[in-house]
Amino acid sequence: MKEQLLGTGVLNWPRPERTTDRFGLVHLDGADGTILPLVPVETDRRGKLIAVILDLGRSFKRPQEVLPPELFRGRGKASPKVGDRIVLGVGTLFFEGNKVGLKPDDGRSTNWLKPRALARAHEQLVSLYFVETVKRGK
C-alpha cells in the first residue's frame, strides 16, 4: 500500500476536537505556530493516518507534563522516540481546510482517532502520512 505524505510539522489539533471529545481532526503547525497547508489528496478513501516522529517537541523535554487527551482520561503518556511510526487512527479520510481527519466506520461520535496515539504524537515534529487500506470497489 502506498503512503501519501500529507505534510511535515508539529502535530496538534483544533480546540473543539478536545472540548467535544471527537478527536477526529489534526493539523500541522509551523515553527511560528501557524497551521501549515497540507498536500491535497483524494478524500473518501478508507485508510490510516500515521505520524512518523522526526524530532521530539517541548512536551517531552519536560517529561512530567501530561497533555490532552490523556490528561482528561487520567492517564499519563509514553514518550515517543525519533523514528516511531504512530498510527493515529483508521477510517475514511476527510479534510476541513488545512486540517485532516478520519471518520470511523462504526458511527461513533467520540474518539475518531486514538487518544493514546494522539497524546504520544502531540507537539512532536512529524511527517504525517495517509495509507489507503481498502481499495475502492472491494
Secondary structure, 3 states (H helix, E strand, C coil): CCEEEEEEEEEECCHHHHHCCCCCEEEEECCCCCECCCCCCCCCCEEEEEEEEEECCHHHCCCCCCCCCHHHHCCCCCCCCCCCEEEEEEEEEEEECCEEEEECCCCCCCCCCCHHHHHHHCCCEEEEEEEECCCCCC
